[in-house]
């Protein structure tokens, strides 16, 4: 059975089905509770660390890695 033949042979049913879907879609869109600007709180932490005279490998090993390990223990 060809599904498109049903809609071709019954244009009134096709029109009513299309109108029902359109009306339901418009009604759903208008009654949907959506906030334009939802409130979202992103967790942010800022750390400044300095180690005068240190090269990047020393900063990574002695400053960044221990700080990262401590930050992983923070909840949330």
CHARMM internal coordinates of N, CA and C (Angstrom, degrees):
IC EDIT
DIST 1 N 1 CA 1.4446
DIST 1 CA 1 C 1.5224
ANGL 1 N 1 CA 1 C 108.82
DIST 1 C 2 N 1.2854
ANGL 1 CA 1 C 2 N 116.16
DIHE 1 N 1 CA 1 C 2 N 129.01
DIST 2 N 2 CA 1.4502
ANGL 1 C 2 N 2 CA 122.83
DIHE 1 CA 1 C 2 N 2 CA -179.99
DIST 2 CA 2 C 1.5361
ANGL 2 N 2 CA 2 C 109.01
DIHE 1 C 2 N 2 CA 2 C -85.81
DIST 2 C 3 N 1.3220
ANGL 2 CA 2 C 3 N 116.63
DIHE 2 N 2 CA 2 C 3 N 119.80
DIST 3 N 3 CA 1.4708
ANGL 2 C 3 N 3 CA 119.72
DIHE 2 CA 2 C 3 N 3 CA -175.68
DIST 3 CA 3 C 1.5308
ANGL 3 N 3 CA 3 C 111.82
DIHE 2 C 3 N 3 CA 3 C -69.12
DIST 3 C 4 N 1.3094
ANGL 3 CA 3 C 4 N 117.71
DIHE 3 N 3 CA 3 C 4 N -30.88
DIST 4 N 4 CA 1.4608
ANGL 3 C 4 N 4 CA 118.81
DIHE 3 CA 3 C 4 N 4 CA 179.19
DIST 4 CA 4 C 1.5224
ANGL 4 N 4 CA 4 C 111.69
DIHE 3 C 4 N 4 CA 4 C -71.42
DIST 4 C 5 N 1.3311
ANGL 4 CA 4 C 5 N 118.36
DIHE 4 N 4 CA 4 C 5 N -24.58
DIST 5 N 5 CA 1.4693
ANGL 4 C 5 N 5 CA 120.96
DIHE 4 CA 4 C 5 N 5 CA 178.94
DIST 5 CA 5 C 1.5260
ANGL 5 N 5 CA 5 C 110.91
DIHE 4 C 5 N 5 CA 5 C -65.52
DIST 5 C 6 N 1.3175
ANGL 5 CA 5 C 6 N 117.40
DIHE 5 N 5 CA 5 C 6 N -33.53
DIST 6 N 6 CA 1.4615
ANGL 5 C 6 N 6 CA 120.69
DIHE 5 CA 5 C 6 N 6 CA 178.15
DIST 6 CA 6 C 1.5258
ANGL 6 N 6 CA 6 C 110.48
DIHE 5 C 6 N 6 CA 6 C -61.23
DIST 6 C 7 N 1.3180
ANGL 6 CA 6 C 7 N 116.79
DIHE 6 N 6 CA 6 C 7 N -42.95
DIST 7 N 7 CA 1.4631
ANGL 6 C 7 N 7 CA 120.72
DIHE 6 CA 6 C 7 N 7 CA -177.83
DIST 7 CA 7 C 1.5239
ANGL 7 N 7 CA 7 C 111.67
DIHE 6 C 7 N 7 CA 7 C -77.02
DIST 7 C 8 N 1.3141
ANGL 7 CA 7 C 8 N 117.10
DIHE 7 N 7 CA 7 C 8 N -28.77
DIST 8 N 8 CA 1.4678
ANGL 7 C 8 N 8 CA 120.11
DIHE 7 CA 7 C 8 N 8 CA 178.06
DIST 8 CA 8 C 1.5263
ANGL 8 N 8 CA 8 C 110.31
DIHE 7 C 8 N 8 CA 8 C -73.89
DIST 8 C 9 N 1.3204
ANGL 8 CA 8 C 9 N 116.97
DIHE 8 N 8 CA 8 C 9 N -40.55
DIST 9 N 9 CA 1.4648
ANGL 8 C 9 N 9 CA 120.94
DIHE 8 CA 8 C 9 N 9 CA -177.52
DIST 9 CA 9 C 1.5229
ANGL 9 N 9 CA 9 C 112.93
DIHE 8 C 9 N 9 CA 9 C -76.94
DIST 9 C 10 N 1.3207
ANGL 9 CA 9 C 10 N 118.67
DIHE 9 N 9 CA 9 C 10 N -19.46
DIST 10 N 10 CA 1.4653
ANGL 9 C 10 N 10 CA 121.80
DIHE 9 CA 9 C 10 N 10 CA -178.43
DIST 10 CA 10 C 1.5357
ANGL 10 N 10 CA 10 C 109.77
DIHE 9 C 10 N 10 CA 10 C -125.54
DIST 10 C 11 N 1.3234
ANGL 10 CA 10 C 11 N 117.81
DIHE 10 N 10 CA 10 C 11 N 77.61
DIST 11 N 11 CA 1.4742
ANGL 10 C 11 N 11 CA 119.95
DIHE 10 CA 10 C 11 N 11 CA -176.88
DIST 11 CA 11 C 1.5283
ANGL 11 N 11 CA 11 C 113.56
DIHE 10 C 11 N 11 CA 11 C -67.84
DIST 11 C 12 N 1.3165
ANGL 11 CA 11 C 12 N 118.24
DIHE 11 N 11 CA 11 C 12 N -28.97
DIST 12 N 12 CA 1.4699
ANGL 11 C 12 N 12 CA 119.92
DIHE 11 CA 11 C 12 N 12 CA 179.35
DIST 12 CA 12 C 1.5201
ANGL 12 N 12 CA 12 C 109.45
DIHE 11 C 12 N 12 CA 12 C -68.79
DIST 12 C 13 N 1.3362
ANGL 12 CA 12 C 13 N 117.41
DIHE 12 N 12 CA 12 C 13 N -45.02
DIST 13 N 13 CA 1.4562
ANGL 12 C 13 N 13 CA 120.94
DIHE 12 CA 12 C 13 N 13 CA 177.54
DIST 13 CA 13 C 1.5353
ANGL 13 N 13 CA 13 C 110.87
DIHE 12 C 13 N 13 CA 13 C -61.05
DIST 13 C 14 N 1.3241
ANGL 13 CA 13 C 14 N 115.59
DIHE 13 N 13 CA 13 C 14 N -40.81
DIST 14 N 14 CA 1.4626
ANGL 13 C 14 N 14 CA 120.17
DIHE 13 CA 13 C 14 N 14 CA 179.31
DIST 14 CA 14 C 1.5220
ANGL 14 N 14 CA 14 C 110.83
DIHE 13 C 14 N 14 CA 14 C -62.47
DIST 14 C 15 N 1.3224
ANGL 14 CA 14 C 15 N 116.76
DIHE 14 N 14 CA 14 C 15 N -43.64
DIST 15 N 15 CA 1.4637
ANGL 14 C 15 N 15 CA 121.01
DIHE 14 CA 14 C 15 N 15 CA 179.72
DIST 15 CA 15 C 1.5307
ANGL 15 N 15 CA 15 C 110.96
DIHE 14 C 15 N 15 CA 15 C -65.05
DIST 15 C 16 N 1.3241
ANGL 15 CA 15 C 16 N 117.69
DIHE 15 N 15 CA 15 C 16 N -43.84
DIST 16 N 16 CA 1.4622
ANGL 15 C 16 N 16 CA 120.69
DIHE 15 CA 15 C 16 N 16 CA 179.42
DIST 16 CA 16 C 1.5260
ANGL 16 N 16 CA 16 C 111.54
DIHE 15 C 16 N 16 CA 16 C -65.40
DIST 16 C 17 N 1.3120
ANGL 16 CA 16 C 17 N 116.92
DIHE 16 N 16 CA 16 C 17 N -40.42
DIST 17 N 17 CA 1.4649
ANGL 16 C 17 N 17 CA 120.07
DIHE 16 CA 16 C 17 N 17 CA 177.66
DIST 17 CA 17 C 1.5232
ANGL 17 N 17 CA 17 C 110.78
DIHE 16 C 17 N 17 CA 17 C -63.22
DIST 17 C 18 N 1.3229
ANGL 17 CA 17 C 18 N 116.36
DIHE 17 N 17 CA 17 C 18 N -43.36
DIST 18 N 18 CA 1.4593
ANGL 17 C 18 N 18 CA 120.89
DIHE 17 CA 17 C 18 N 18 CA 177.78
DIST 18 CA 18 C 1.5257
ANGL 18 N 18 CA 18 C 110.94
DIHE 17 C 18 N 18 CA 18 C -61.77
DIST 18 C 19 N 1.3280
ANGL 18 CA 18 C 19 N 117.40
DIHE 18 N 18 CA 18 C 19 N -44.27
DIST 19 N 19 CA 1.4684
ANGL 18 C 19 N 19 CA 120.70
DIHE 18 CA 18 C 19 N 19 CA 179.44
DIST 19 CA 19 C 1.5235
ANGL 19 N 19 CA 19 C 111.60
DIHE 18 C 19 N 19 CA 19 C -64.86
DIST 19 C 20 N 1.3348
ANGL 19 CA 19 C 20 N 117.64
DIHE 19 N 19 CA 19 C 20 N -40.13
DIST 20 N 20 CA 1.4693
ANGL 19 C 20 N 20 CA 120.11
DIHE 19 CA 19 C 20 N 20 CA 178.14
DIST 20 CA 20 C 1.5242
ANGL 20 N 20 CA 20 C 111.23
DIHE 19 C 20 N 20 CA 20 C -63.10
DIST 20 C 21 N 1.3091
ANGL 20 CA 20 C 21 N 116.77
DIHE 20 N 20 CA 20 C 21 N -44.15
DIST 21 N 21 CA 1.4759
ANGL 20 C 21 N 21 CA 120.43
DIHE 20 CA 20 C 21 N 21 CA 179.31
DIST 21 CA 21 C 1.5267
ANGL 21 N 21 CA 21 C 110.05
DIHE 20 C 21 N 21 CA 21 C -64.20
DIST 21 C 22 N 1.3279
ANGL 21 CA 21 C 22 N 117.12
DIHE 21 N 21 CA 21 C 22 N -41.33
DIST 22 N 22 CA 1.4714
ANGL 21 C 22 N 22 CA 120.79
DIHE 21 CA 21 C 22 N 22 CA -179.87
DIST 22 CA 22 C 1.5231
ANGL 22 N 22 CA 22 C 111.11
DIHE 21 C 22 N 22 CA 22 C -65.90
DIST 22 C 23 N 1.3303
ANGL 22 CA 22 C 23 N 117.58
DIHE 22 N 22 CA 22 C 23 N -45.83
DIST 23 N 23 CA 1.4656
ANGL 22 C 23 N 23 CA 120.68
DIHE 22 CA 22 C 23 N 23 CA -179.83
DIST 23 CA 23 C 1.5240
ANGL 23 N 23 CA 23 C 110.35
DIHE 22 C 23 N 23 CA 23 C -63.83
DIST 23 C 24 N 1.3125
ANGL 23 CA 23 C 24 N 117.24
DIHE 23 N 23 CA 23 C 24 N -43.52
DIST 24 N 24 CA 1.4593
ANGL 23 C 24 N 24 CA 120.13
DIHE 23 CA 23 C 24 N 24 CA 178.28
DIST 24 CA 24 C 1.5282
ANGL 24 N 24 CA 24 C 111.39
DIHE 23 C 24 N 24 CA 24 C -62.87
DIST 24 C 25 N 1.3269
ANGL 24 CA 24 C 25 N 117.35
DIHE 24 N 24 CA 24 C 25 N -39.65
DIST 25 N 25 CA 1.4610
ANGL 24 C 25 N 25 CA 121.01
DIHE 24 CA 24 C 25 N 25 CA 178.01
DIST 25 CA 25 C 1.5131
ANGL 25 N 25 CA 25 C 112.89
DIHE 24 C 25 N 25 CA 25 C -64.33
DIST 25 C 26 N 1.3193
ANGL 25 CA 25 C 26 N 116.53
DIHE 25 N 25 CA 25 C 26 N -43.85
DIST 26 N 26 CA 1.4747
ANGL 25 C 26 N 26 CA 120.62
DIHE 25 CA 25 C 26 N 26 CA 178.50
DIST 26 CA 26 C 1.5170
ANGL 26 N 26 CA 26 C 110.02
DIHE 25 C 26 N 26 CA 26 C -65.97
DIST 26 C 27 N 1.3183
ANGL 26 CA 26 C 27 N 117.56
DIHE 26 N 26 CA 26 C 27 N -44.19
DIST 27 N 27 CA 1.4703
ANGL 26 C 27 N 27 CA 121.22
DIHE 26 CA 26 C 27 N 27 CA 178.21
DIST 27 CA 27 C 1.5295
ANGL 27 N 27 CA 27 C 110.53
DIHE 26 C 27 N 27 CA 27 C -60.92
DIST 27 C 28 N 1.3325
ANGL 27 CA 27 C 28 N 117.64
DIHE 27 N 27 CA 27 C 28 N -43.26
DIST 28 N 28 CA 1.4615
ANGL 27 C 28 N 28 CA 120.74
DIHE 27 CA 27 C 28 N 28 CA 179.91
DIST 28 CA 28 C 1.5266
ANGL 28 N 28 CA 28 C 111.16
DIHE 27 C 28 N 28 CA 28 C -64.15
DIST 28 C 29 N 1.3169
ANGL 28 CA 28 C 29 N 115.99
DIHE 28 N 28 CA 28 C 29 N -41.28
DIST 29 N 29 CA 1.4612
ANGL 28 C 29 N 29 CA 119.85
DIHE 28 CA 28 C 29 N 29 CA -179.94
DIST 29 CA 29 C 1.5279
ANGL 29 N 29 CA 29 C 111.47
DIHE 28 C 29 N 29 CA 29 C -63.98
DIST 29 C 30 N 1.3168
ANGL 29 CA 29 C 30 N 116.49
DIHE 29 N 29 CA 29 C 30 N -41.47
DIST 30 N 30 CA 1.4601
ANGL 29 C 30 N 30 CA 120.03
DIHE 29 CA 29 C 30 N 30 CA -177.32
DIST 30 CA 30 C 1.5242
ANGL 30 N 30 CA 30 C 113.08
DIHE 29 C 30 N 30 CA 30 C -73.24
DIST 30 C 31 N 1.3150
ANGL 30 CA 30 C 31 N 118.38
DIHE 30 N 30 CA 30 C 31 N -27.63
DIST 31 N 31 CA 1.4663
ANGL 30 C 31 N 31 CA 120.92
DIHE 30 CA 30 C 31 N 31 CA -178.12
DIST 31 CA 31 C 1.5236
ANGL 31 N 31 CA 31 C 112.90
DIHE 30 C 31 N 31 CA 31 C -98.62
DIST 31 C 32 N 1.3172
ANGL 31 CA 31 C 32 N 117.86
DIHE 31 N 31 CA 31 C 32 N 2.65
DIST 32 N 32 CA 1.4616
ANGL 31 C 32 N 32 CA 120.75
DIHE 31 CA 31 C 32 N 32 CA -178.78
DIST 32 CA 32 C 1.5287
ANGL 32 N 32 CA 32 C 110.57
DIHE 31 C 32 N 32 CA 32 C -74.61
DIST 32 C 33 N 1.3447
ANGL 32 CA 32 C 33 N 118.05
DIHE 32 N 32 CA 32 C 33 N 122.67
DIST 33 N 33 CA 1.4715
ANGL 32 C 33 N 33 CA 119.66
DIHE 32 CA 32 C 33 N 33 CA -179.02
DIST 33 CA 33 C 1.5349
ANGL 33 N 33 CA 33 C 111.04
DIHE 32 C 33 N 33 CA 33 C -82.86
DIST 33 C 34 N 1.3088
ANGL 33 CA 33 C 34 N 115.47
DIHE 33 N 33 CA 33 C 34 N 93.45
DIST 34 N 34 CA 1.4615
ANGL 33 C 34 N 34 CA 120.61
DIHE 33 CA 33 C 34 N 34 CA -179.82
DIST 34 CA 34 C 1.5160
ANGL 34 N 34 CA 34 C 108.57
DIHE 33 C 34 N 34 CA 34 C -124.50
DIST 34 C 35 N 1.3216
ANGL 34 CA 34 C 35 N 115.63
DIHE 34 N 34 CA 34 C 35 N 131.45
DIST 35 N 35 CA 1.4586
ANGL 34 C 35 N 35 CA 120.38
DIHE 34 CA 34 C 35 N 35 CA 178.05
DIST 35 CA 35 C 1.5312
ANGL 35 N 35 CA 35 C 109.35
DIHE 34 C 35 N 35 CA 35 C -85.69
DIST 35 C 36 N 1.3225
ANGL 35 CA 35 C 36 N 115.91
DIHE 35 N 35 CA 35 C 36 N 136.78
DIST 36 N 36 CA 1.4637
ANGL 35 C 36 N 36 CA 119.49
DIHE 35 CA 35 C 36 N 36 CA 179.44
DIST 36 CA 36 C 1.5214
ANGL 36 N 36 CA 36 C 111.29
DIHE 35 C 36 N 36 CA 36 C -65.59
DIST 36 C 37 N 1.3087
ANGL 36 CA 36 C 37 N 116.36
DIHE 36 N 36 CA 36 C 37 N -42.23
DIST 37 N 37 CA 1.4565
ANGL 36 C 37 N 37 CA 121.46
DIHE 36 CA 36 C 37 N 37 CA -179.79
DIST 37 CA 37 C 1.5294
ANGL 37 N 37 CA 37 C 108.95
DIHE 36 C 37 N 37 CA 37 C -127.28
DIST 37 C 38 N 1.3263
ANGL 37 CA 37 C 38 N 117.67
DIHE 37 N 37 CA 37 C 38 N 89.03
DIST 38 N 38 CA 1.4634
ANGL 37 C 38 N 38 CA 118.99
DIHE 37 CA 37 C 38 N 38 CA -179.30
DIST 38 CA 38 C 1.5287
ANGL 38 N 38 CA 38 C 110.56
DIHE 37 C 38 N 38 CA 38 C -68.66
DIST 38 C 39 N 1.3235
ANGL 38 CA 38 C 39 N 115.59
DIHE 38 N 38 CA 38 C 39 N 149.44
DIST 39 N 39 CA 1.4589
ANGL 38 C 39 N 39 CA 119.60
DIHE 38 CA 38 C 39 N 39 CA 178.05
DIST 39 CA 39 C 1.5239
ANGL 39 N 39 CA 39 C 108.98
DIHE 38 C 39 N 39 CA 39 C -85.41
DIST 39 C 40 N 1.2949
ANGL 39 CA 39 C 40 N 115.20
DIHE 39 N 39 CA 39 C 40 N 120.26
DIST 40 N 40 CA 1.4545
ANGL 39 C 40 N 40 CA 121.89
DIHE 39 CA 39 C 40 N 40 CA -179.10
DIST 40 CA 40 C 1.5268
ANGL 40 N 40 CA 40 C 107.59
DIHE 39 C 40 N 40 CA 40 C -128.39
DIST 40 C 41 N 1.3197
ANGL 40 CA 40 C 41 N 115.90
DIHE 40 N 40 CA 40 C 41 N 127.28
DIST 41 N 41 CA 1.4609
ANGL 40 C 41 N 41 CA 120.71
DIHE 40 CA 40 C 41 N 41 CA 176.99
DIST 41 CA 41 C 1.5265
ANGL 41 N 41 CA 41 C 108.65
DIHE 40 C 41 N 41 CA 41 C -108.74
DIST 41 C 42 N 1.3132
ANGL 41 CA 41 C 42 N 115.43
DIHE 41 N 41 CA 41 C 42 N 110.34
DIST 42 N 42 CA 1.4498
ANGL 41 C 42 N 42 CA 120.48
DIHE 41 CA 41 C 42 N 42 CA 178.39
DIST 42 CA 42 C 1.5228
ANGL 42 N 42 CA 42 C 108.76
DIHE 41 C 42 N 42 CA 42 C -90.53
DIST 42 C 43 N 1.3273
ANGL 42 CA 42 C 43 N 117.57
DIHE 42 N 42 CA 42 C 43 N 135.58
DIST 43 N 43 CA 1.4565
ANGL 42 C 43 N 43 CA 118.89
DIHE 42 CA 42 C 43 N 43 CA 177.36
DIST 43 CA 43 C 1.5357
ANGL 43 N 43 CA 43 C 110.16
DIHE 42 C 43 N 43 CA 43 C -70.66
DIST 43 C 44 N 1.3089
ANGL 43 CA 43 C 44 N 115.38
DIHE 43 N 43 CA 43 C 44 N 130.66
DIST 44 N 44 CA 1.4623
ANGL 43 C 44 N 44 CA 120.59
DIHE 43 CA 43 C 44 N 44 CA -177.45
DIST 44 CA 44 C 1.5140
ANGL 44 N 44 CA 44 C 108.51
DIHE 43 C 44 N 44 CA 44 C -132.96
DIST 44 C 45 N 1.3009
ANGL 44 CA 44 C 45 N 115.56
DIHE 44 N 44 CA 44 C 45 N 135.51
DIST 45 N 45 CA 1.4547
ANGL 44 C 45 N 45 CA 120.77
DIHE 44 CA 44 C 45 N 45 CA 173.66
DIST 45 CA 45 C 1.5257
ANGL 45 N 45 CA 45 C 107.17
DIHE 44 C 45 N 45 CA 45 C -137.30
DIST 45 C 46 N 1.3108
ANGL 45 CA 45 C 46 N 115.79
DIHE 45 N 45 CA 45 C 46 N 136.96
DIST 46 N 46 CA 1.4506
ANGL 45 C 46 N 46 CA 121.15
DIHE 45 CA 45 C 46 N 46 CA -179.63
DIST 46 CA 46 C 1.5188
ANGL 46 N 46 CA 46 C 108.72
DIHE 45 C 46 N 46 CA 46 C -123.76
DIST 46 C 47 N 1.3179
ANGL 46 CA 46 C 47 N 115.33
DIHE 46 N 46 CA 46 C 47 N 128.60
DIST 47 N 47 CA 1.4661
ANGL 46 C 47 N 47 CA 120.45
DIHE 46 CA 46 C 47 N 47 CA -179.30
DIST 47 CA 47 C 1.5160
ANGL 47 N 47 CA 47 C 108.38
DIHE 46 C 47 N 47 CA 47 C -132.08
DIST 47 C 48 N 1.3031
ANGL 47 CA 47 C 48 N 115.33
DIHE 47 N 47 CA 47 C 48 N 132.48
DIST 48 N 48 CA 1.4622
ANGL 47 C 48 N 48 CA 121.71
DIHE 47 CA 47 C 48 N 48 CA 173.17
DIST 48 CA 48 C 1.5146
ANGL 48 N 48 CA 48 C 107.62
DIHE 47 C 48 N 48 CA 48 C -116.30
DIST 48 C 49 N 1.3103
ANGL 48 CA 48 C 49 N 116.19
DIHE 48 N 48 CA 48 C 49 N 121.81
DIST 49 N 49 CA 1.4671
ANGL 48 C 49 N 49 CA 120.61
DIHE 48 CA 48 C 49 N 49 CA 179.40
DIST 49 CA 49 C 1.5197
ANGL 49 N 49 CA 49 C 108.64
DIHE 48 C 49 N 49 CA 49 C -128.37
DIST 49 C 50 N 1.3027
ANGL 49 CA 49 C 50 N 115.26
DIHE 49 N 49 CA 49 C 50 N 135.00
DIST 50 N 50 CA 1.4720
ANGL 49 C 50 N 50 CA 119.03
DIHE 49 CA 49 C 50 N 50 CA 178.06
DIST 50 CA 50 C 1.5222
ANGL 50 N 50 CA 50 C 109.42
DIHE 49 C 50 N 50 CA 50 C -128.79
DIST 50 C 51 N 1.2812
ANGL 50 CA 50 C 51 N 114.01
DIHE 50 N 50 CA 50 C 51 N 146.20
DIST 51 N 51 CA 1.4654
ANGL 50 C 51 N 51 CA 121.44
DIHE 50 CA 50 C 51 N 51 CA 178.83
DIST 51 CA 51 C 1.5248
ANGL 51 N 51 CA 51 C 105.08
DIHE 50 C 51 N 51 CA 51 C -143.37
DIST 51 C 52 N 1.3378
ANGL 51 CA 51 C 52 N 116.39
DIHE 51 N 51 CA 51 C 52 N 89.48
DIST 52 N 52 CA 1.4756
ANGL 51 C 52 N 52 CA 120.16
DIHE 51 CA 51 C 52 N 52 CA -173.66
DIST 52 CA 52 C 1.5269
ANGL 52 N 52 CA 52 C 111.95
DIHE 51 C 52 N 52 CA 52 C -57.64
DIST 52 C 53 N 1.3168
ANGL 52 CA 52 C 53 N 114.66
DIHE 52 N 52 CA 52 C 53 N 132.19
DIST 53 N 53 CA 1.4597
ANGL 52 C 53 N 53 CA 121.37
DIHE 52 CA 52 C 53 N 53 CA 176.57
DIST 53 CA 53 C 1.5193
ANGL 53 N 53 CA 53 C 114.79
DIHE 52 C 53 N 53 CA 53 C 83.27
DIST 53 C 54 N 1.3015
ANGL 53 CA 53 C 54 N 118.46
DIHE 53 N 53 CA 53 C 54 N 1.58
DIST 54 N 54 CA 1.4700
ANGL 53 C 54 N 54 CA 120.93
DIHE 53 CA 53 C 54 N 54 CA -177.80
DIST 54 CA 54 C 1.5180
ANGL 54 N 54 CA 54 C 110.48
DIHE 53 C 54 N 54 CA 54 C -89.97
DIST 54 C 55 N 1.3378
ANGL 54 CA 54 C 55 N 115.13
DIHE 54 N 54 CA 54 C 55 N 143.42
DIST 55 N 55 CA 1.4650
ANGL 54 C 55 N 55 CA 118.98
DIHE 54 CA 54 C 55 N 55 CA 176.03
DIST 55 CA 55 C 1.5413
ANGL 55 N 55 CA 55 C 108.58
DIHE 54 C 55 N 55 CA 55 C -87.72
DIST 55 C 56 N 1.3155
ANGL 55 CA 55 C 56 N 118.67
DIHE 55 N 55 CA 55 C 56 N 170.95
DIST 56 N 56 CA 1.4688
ANGL 55 C 56 N 56 CA 121.49
DIHE 55 CA 55 C 56 N 56 CA -174.97
DIST 56 CA 56 C 1.5263
ANGL 56 N 56 CA 56 C 114.88
DIHE 55 C 56 N 56 CA 56 C -58.96
DIST 56 C 57 N 1.3208
ANGL 56 CA 56 C 57 N 118.08
DIHE 56 N 56 CA 56 C 57 N -35.27
DIST 57 N 57 CA 1.4639
ANGL 56 C 57 N 57 CA 119.47
DIHE 56 CA 56 C 57 N 57 CA -179.25
DIST 57 CA 57 C 1.5268
ANGL 57 N 57 CA 57 C 111.01
DIHE 56 C 57 N 57 CA 57 C -68.43
DIST 57 C 58 N 1.3257
ANGL 57 CA 57 C 58 N 117.69
DIHE 57 N 57 CA 57 C 58 N -37.36
DIST 58 N 58 CA 1.4653
ANGL 57 C 58 N 58 CA 120.75
DIHE 57 CA 57 C 58 N 58 CA 177.27
DIST 58 CA 58 C 1.5242
ANGL 58 N 58 CA 58 C 109.83
DIHE 57 C 58 N 58 CA 58 C -68.96
DIST 58 C 59 N 1.3317
ANGL 58 CA 58 C 59 N 118.05
DIHE 58 N 58 CA 58 C 59 N -41.13
DIST 59 N 59 CA 1.4578
ANGL 58 C 59 N 59 CA 120.88
DIHE 58 CA 58 C 59 N 59 CA 177.35
DIST 59 CA 59 C 1.5292
ANGL 59 N 59 CA 59 C 110.79
DIHE 58 C 59 N 59 CA 59 C -60.95
DIST 59 C 60 N 1.3243
ANGL 59 CA 59 C 60 N 116.86
DIHE 59 N 59 CA 59 C 60 N -40.98
DIST 60 N 60 CA 1.4615
ANGL 59 C 60 N 60 CA 120.29
DIHE 59 CA 59 C 60 N 60 CA -179.74
DIST 60 CA 60 C 1.5170
ANGL 60 N 60 CA 60 C 110.98
DIHE 59 C 60 N 60 CA 60 C -66.48
DIST 60 C 61 N 1.3236
ANGL 60 CA 60 C 61 N 117.30
DIHE 60 N 60 CA 60 C 61 N -43.16
DIST 61 N 61 CA 1.4628
ANGL 60 C 61 N 61 CA 120.66
DIHE 60 CA 60 C 61 N 61 CA -175.72
DIST 61 CA 61 C 1.5262
ANGL 61 N 61 CA 61 C 112.57
DIHE 60 C 61 N 61 CA 61 C -77.75
DIST 61 C 62 N 1.3258
ANGL 61 CA 61 C 62 N 118.25
DIHE 61 N 61 CA 61 C 62 N -41.57
DIST 62 N 62 CA 1.4584
ANGL 61 C 62 N 62 CA 121.32
DIHE 61 CA 61 C 62 N 62 CA -172.24
DIST 62 CA 62 C 1.5299
ANGL 62 N 62 CA 62 C 114.87
DIHE 61 C 62 N 62 CA 62 C -97.00
DIST 62 C 63 N 1.3295
ANGL 62 CA 62 C 63 N 118.24
DIHE 62 N 62 CA 62 C 63 N -18.43
DIST 63 N 63 CA 1.4546
ANGL 62 C 63 N 63 CA 119.77
DIHE 62 CA 62 C 63 N 63 CA -176.68
DIST 63 CA 63 C 1.5347
ANGL 63 N 63 CA 63 C 111.27
DIHE 62 C 63 N 63 CA 63 C -119.65
DIST 63 C 64 N 1.3219
ANGL 63 CA 63 C 64 N 117.31
DIHE 63 N 63 CA 63 C 64 N -56.83
DIST 64 N 64 CA 1.4633
ANGL 63 C 64 N 64 CA 120.63
DIHE 63 CA 63 C 64 N 64 CA -172.65
DIST 64 CA 64 C 1.5260
ANGL 64 N 64 CA 64 C 112.65
DIHE 63 C 64 N 64 CA 64 C -67.17
DIST 64 C 65 N 1.3103
ANGL 64 CA 64 C 65 N 117.81
DIHE 64 N 64 CA 64 C 65 N -46.63
DIST 65 N 65 CA 1.4710
ANGL 64 C 65 N 65 CA 120.36
DIHE 64 CA 64 C 65 N 65 CA -177.52
DIST 65 CA 65 C 1.5255
ANGL 65 N 65 CA 65 C 112.19
DIHE 64 C 65 N 65 CA 65 C -63.61
DIST 65 C 66 N 1.3428
ANGL 65 CA 65 C 66 N 120.47
DIHE 65 N 65 CA 65 C 66 N -48.25
DIST 66 N 66 CA 1.4675
ANGL 65 C 66 N 66 CA 118.82
DIHE 65 CA 65 C 66 N 66 CA 176.93
DIST 66 CA 66 C 1.5336
ANGL 66 N 66 CA 66 C 113.09
DIHE 65 C 66 N 66 CA 66 C -61.62
DIST 66 C 67 N 1.3353
ANGL 66 CA 66 C 67 N 117.55
DIHE 66 N 66 CA 66 C 67 N -37.25
DIST 67 N 67 CA 1.4635
ANGL 66 C 67 N 67 CA 120.04
DIHE 66 CA 66 C 67 N 67 CA 177.51
DIST 67 CA 67 C 1.5254
ANGL 67 N 67 CA 67 C 110.77
DIHE 66 C 67 N 67 CA 67 C -64.76
DIST 67 C 68 N 1.3269
ANGL 67 CA 67 C 68 N 116.94
DIHE 67 N 67 CA 67 C 68 N -42.97
DIST 68 N 68 CA 1.4660
ANGL 67 C 68 N 68 CA 120.09
DIHE 67 CA 67 C 68 N 68 CA 178.83
DIST 68 CA 68 C 1.5259
ANGL 68 N 68 CA 68 C 111.06
DIHE 67 C 68 N 68 CA 68 C -61.77
DIST 68 C 69 N 1.3132
ANGL 68 CA 68 C 69 N 117.22
DIHE 68 N 68 CA 68 C 69 N -40.75
DIST 69 N 69 CA 1.4689
ANGL 68 C 69 N 69 CA 120.29
DIHE 68 CA 68 C 69 N 69 CA 179.18
DIST 69 CA 69 C 1.5262
ANGL 69 N 69 CA 69 C 111.42
DIHE 68 C 69 N 69 CA 69 C -63.69
DIST 69 C 70 N 1.3134
ANGL 69 CA 69 C 70 N 117.18
DIHE 69 N 69 CA 69 C 70 N -38.52
DIST 70 N 70 CA 1.4599
ANGL 69 C 70 N 70 CA 120.53
DIHE 69 CA 69 C 70 N 70 CA 177.90
DIST 70 CA 70 C 1.5367
ANGL 70 N 70 CA 70 C 111.21
DIHE 69 C 70 N 70 CA 70 C -70.55
DIST 70 C 71 N 1.3118
ANGL 70 CA 70 C 71 N 117.61
DIHE 70 N 70 CA 70 C 71 N -37.42
DIST 71 N 71 CA 1.4557
ANGL 70 C 71 N 71 CA 120.70
DIHE 70 CA 70 C 71 N 71 CA -179.58
DIST 71 CA 71 C 1.5215
ANGL 71 N 71 CA 71 C 111.90
DIHE 70 C 71 N 71 CA 71 C -68.54
DIST 71 C 72 N 1.3189
ANGL 71 CA 71 C 72 N 117.03
DIHE 71 N 71 CA 71 C 72 N -27.76
DIST 72 N 72 CA 1.4674
ANGL 71 C 72 N 72 CA 120.27
DIHE 71 CA 71 C 72 N 72 CA 177.87
DIST 72 CA 72 C 1.5128
ANGL 72 N 72 CA 72 C 112.52
DIHE 71 C 72 N 72 CA 72 C -66.86
DIST 72 C 73 N 1.3221
ANGL 72 CA 72 C 73 N 117.45
DIHE 72 N 72 CA 72 C 73 N -22.14
DIST 73 N 73 CA 1.4644
ANGL 72 C 73 N 73 CA 120.69
DIHE 72 CA 72 C 73 N 73 CA -179.26
DIST 73 CA 73 C 1.5336
ANGL 73 N 73 CA 73 C 113.10
DIHE 72 C 73 N 73 CA 73 C -83.80
DIST 73 C 74 N 1.3471
ANGL 73 CA 73 C 74 N 117.00
DIHE 73 N 73 CA 73 C 74 N -9.98
DIST 74 N 74 CA 1.4560
ANGL 73 C 74 N 74 CA 121.15
DIHE 73 CA 73 C 74 N 74 CA -178.97
DIST 74 CA 74 C 1.5232
ANGL 74 N 74 CA 74 C 109.20
DIHE 73 C 74 N 74 CA 74 C -73.44
DIST 74 C 75 N 1.3128
ANGL 74 CA 74 C 75 N 117.73
DIHE 74 N 74 CA 74 C 75 N 130.65
DIST 75 N 75 CA 1.4651
ANGL 74 C 75 N 75 CA 122.41
DIHE 74 CA 74 C 75 N 75 CA 179.43
DIST 75 CA 75 C 1.5271
ANGL 75 N 75 CA 75 C 109.56
DIHE 74 C 75 N 75 CA 75 C -76.83
DIST 75 C 76 N 1.3191
ANGL 75 CA 75 C 76 N 115.68
DIHE 75 N 75 CA 75 C 76 N 141.15
DIST 76 N 76 CA 1.4636
ANGL 75 C 76 N 76 CA 121.14
DIHE 75 CA 75 C 76 N 76 CA 175.64
DIST 76 CA 76 C 1.4923
ANGL 76 N 76 CA 76 C 112.02
DIHE 75 C 76 N 76 CA 76 C 83.27
END
COOR INIT
IC SEED 1 N 1 CA 1 C
IC BUILD
